Amino acid sequence: MSSSTFSQIRQQIINYEKGTESTLSKYSQIDPIDDETETTTKIEELLEKREGLISKLNRIHETDPSLSTSKLQQLSRHKEILNDHKLQYVKITDKLNEERNKNNLLNNIHSDLNKRREREREINGNDYINEESQRVDSLNSFADRLLNNAYLTRDELLNQRQFLNNASNSMLSMLQQVPGLNVLISKINSRRKRDTLIIATVISICIVLLFFV
C-alpha cells in the first residue's frame, strides 16, 4: 500500500515538475513592461503543491522504513529539482526587477530631460519677450527724445522770429523818430532805382546792336 501510494504521489510531483519547467521558461521570456502576475502566481502554486506532495513522501518514508533505496533516491531527487526550480524562480524575478528598475530609471531620466528642455524653452521664450520689451522701450524713449528736441527747436525758432519782429518794429519806430532820416532813405532808394533803370537801358541797346551789326 505504501509503495503504490508513493508511486501515485511521485507521478503527481513529476507532472507538476514539468508544468513548473514550462512556466519558468515562459516566465524567463516575459518583457519587463508586461504584467507577470498570472505567471508568477501559477509558479508559486506549483511549487507549493510540490512541497506538500514531497512532505507526504517524507511521512511515508518515516512510517515505512522498508521503502527501497531507489524510492529514497527518487525522493531526494525531487527535493533537489524543487530547490533548483525555486532558485531559478528567484533569479528570473531578480533579473526582471533589475531590468524594470533600469527601464524606470531611463524613463525618469528622459522625463527629467524633457522637463528641463521645456523649462529652457520657457526661459528662452521669456528672455526673448523681455529683450523685445526692452527694445520697444528703448525705441519709445528715443522717439520721445526726438519729439522733445523737435518741440524745443520749434519753440526756439518761434522765439527768434518773435525777437526779429520786435527788433524790426523797434528799428522802424526809431527811424521814424529821427528827423530827415526818412527823406535821406527815400532819396537813396530813388537814386538806386534810377541807376537800375539806366543800366537796364544800356543793356537793352547793346542787345539790339548785336542783332543789327
C-alpha positions in Angstrom: 0.0 0.0 0.0 2.8 2.4 0.9 4.6 1.6 -2.3 1.6 2.3 -4.5 0.8 5.5 -2.7 4.4 6.6 -3.1 4.3 5.9 -6.8 1.0 7.8 -7.2 2.3 10.9 -5.3 5.6 10.8 -7.2 3.7 10.8 -10.5 1.9 13.9 -9.4 5.2 15.5 -8.5 6.6 14.6 -11.9 3.6 16.2 -13.7 4.0 19.4 -11.5 7.7 19.5 -12.2 7.0 19.5 -16.0 4.4 22.2 -15.5 6.9 24.2 -13.4 9.7 23.9 -16.0 7.3 25.1 -18.8 6.0 28.0 -16.8 9.5 29.1 -15.7 10.6 29.0 -19.4 7.7 31.3 -20.2 8.4 33.5 -17.2 12.1 34.0 -18.3 10.9 35.4 -21.7 8.4 37.9 -20.3 9.1 41.5 -21.2 9.8 43.7 -18.1 7.0 46.0 -19.0 4.4 43.2 -19.1 2.3 42.1 -16.2 3.6 38.8 -15.0 1.2 38.4 -12.0 -0.6 35.4 -13.6 2.6 33.6 -14.4 4.2 34.1 -11.0 1.0 33.0 -9.3 1.0 29.8 -11.3 4.7 29.1 -10.5 4.2 29.7 -6.8 1.1 27.4 -6.7 3.1 24.6 -8.5 6.0 25.0 -6.1 3.7 24.9 -3.1 1.9 21.8 -4.3 5.2 20.0 -4.9 6.3 20.9 -1.4 3.1 19.4 0.0 3.5 16.2 -2.0 7.2 15.8 -1.0 6.1 16.2 2.6 3.7 13.3 2.1 6.5 11.2 0.7 8.6 12.1 3.7 5.9 10.9 6.0 5.5 7.7 4.0 9.3 7.1 4.4 9.1 7.8 8.1 6.2 5.4 8.6 7.5 2.7 6.3 11.3 2.1 6.8 11.1 -0.8 4.3 10.9 1.6 1.3 13.5 0.7 -1.3 16.7 2.6 -1.8 15.6 3.6 -5.3 12.5 5.3 -3.9 14.6 7.2 -1.4 16.8 8.3 -4.2 13.8 9.4 -6.2 12.6 11.4 -3.1 16.0 13.1 -2.8 16.0 13.9 -6.5 12.6 15.5 -6.3 13.8 17.7 -3.4 16.8 18.8 -5.5 14.7 19.6 -8.5 12.3 21.6 -6.3 15.2 23.6 -4.8 16.6 24.2 -8.4 13.3 25.5 -9.6 13.0 27.8 -6.6 16.4 29.2 -7.3 15.5 29.7 -11.0 12.3 31.5 -10.0 14.2 33.8 -7.7 16.9 34.5 -10.3 14.4 35.3 -13.1 12.4 37.5 -10.7 15.5 39.4 -9.7 16.5 39.8 -13.3 13.1 41.1 -14.3 13.1 43.5 -11.3 16.6 44.8 -12.3 15.5 45.4 -15.9 12.3 47.0 -14.8 14.2 49.3 -12.4 16.7 50.1 -15.2 13.8 51.0 -17.6 12.2 53.1 -14.9 15.4 54.9 -14.3 15.9 55.6 -18.0 12.3 56.7 -18.3 12.8 59.1 -15.3 16.0 60.4 -16.9 14.2 61.0 -20.2 11.3 62.6 -18.4 13.6 64.9 -16.5 15.4 65.8 -19.7 12.2 66.6 -21.4 11.0 68.7 -18.5 14.4 70.6 -18.4 14.1 71.3 -22.2 10.6 72.6 -21.6 11.8 74.8 -18.8 14.7 76.0 -21.0 12.2 76.8 -23.9 10.0 78.7 -21.5 13.0 80.6 -20.1 14.3 81.4 -23.6 10.8 82.5 -24.6 10.6 84.8 -21.6 14.1 86.1 -22.3 13.1 86.9 -25.9 9.9 88.6 -24.7 11.9 90.6 -22.2 14.5 91.6 -24.8 11.8 92.7 -27.2 10.1 94.6 -24.5 13.4 96.4 -23.7 14.0 97.1 -27.4 10.5 98.6 -27.7 11.0 100.7 -24.6 14.4 101.9 -25.9 12.8 102.9 -29.3 9.9 104.6 -27.5 12.4 106.5 -25.3 14.4 107.5 -28.4 11.2 108.7 -30.2 10.3 110.7 -27.1 13.7 112.4 -27.1 13.3 113.3 -30.8 9.9 114.7 -30.2 11.1 116.7 -27.2 14.1 118.1 -29.3 11.7 119.0 -32.1 9.4 120.8 -29.7 12.4 122.7 -28.2 13.7 123.6 -31.7 10.2 124.9 -32.7 9.9 126.9 -29.6 13.4 128.4 -30.1 12.6 129.3 -33.8 9.3 130.9 -32.7 11.2 132.9 -30.0 13.8 134.0 -32.6 11.1 135.0 -35.0 9.4 137.0 -32.3 12.7 138.6 -31.4 13.4 139.6 -35.1 9.9 141.0 -35.4 10.3 143.1 -32.3 13.7 144.3 -33.4 12.4 145.2 -36.8 9.5 147.1 -35.3 11.8 148.8 -32.9 14.1 149.9 -35.7 11.3 151.2 -37.8 10.0 153.1 -34.8 13.4 154.5 -34.2 13.9 155.6 -37.8 10.6 157.3 -37.8 11.6 159.3 -34.8 14.9 160.6 -36.4 14.3 163.9 -38.3 15.3 163.9 -42.0 16.3 160.2 -42.0 13.3 159.1 -43.9 13.9 161.7 -46.6 17.5 160.5 -46.9 16.5 156.8 -47.2 13.9 157.8 -49.8 16.4 159.6 -51.9 18.8 156.7 -51.7 16.1 154.4 -52.9 15.2 156.8 -55.7 18.8 157.0 -56.9 19.1 153.2 -56.7 16.0 152.8 -58.9 17.4 155.4 -61.4 20.7 153.7 -61.6 19.0 150.3 -62.2 16.9 151.9 -65.0 20.0 153.3 -66.7 21.8 150.0 -66.6 18.8 148.2 -67.9 18.5 150.6 -70.8 22.2 150.3 -71.8 21.9 146.5 -71.7 18.9 146.6 -74.0 20.6 148.9 -76.5 23.6 146.6 -76.6 21.4 143.6 -77.3 19.7 145.4 -80.2 23.0 146.5 -81.7 24.2 142.9 -81.6 21.3 141.8 -83.8 21.9 144.5 -86.4 25.6 144.6 -86.6 
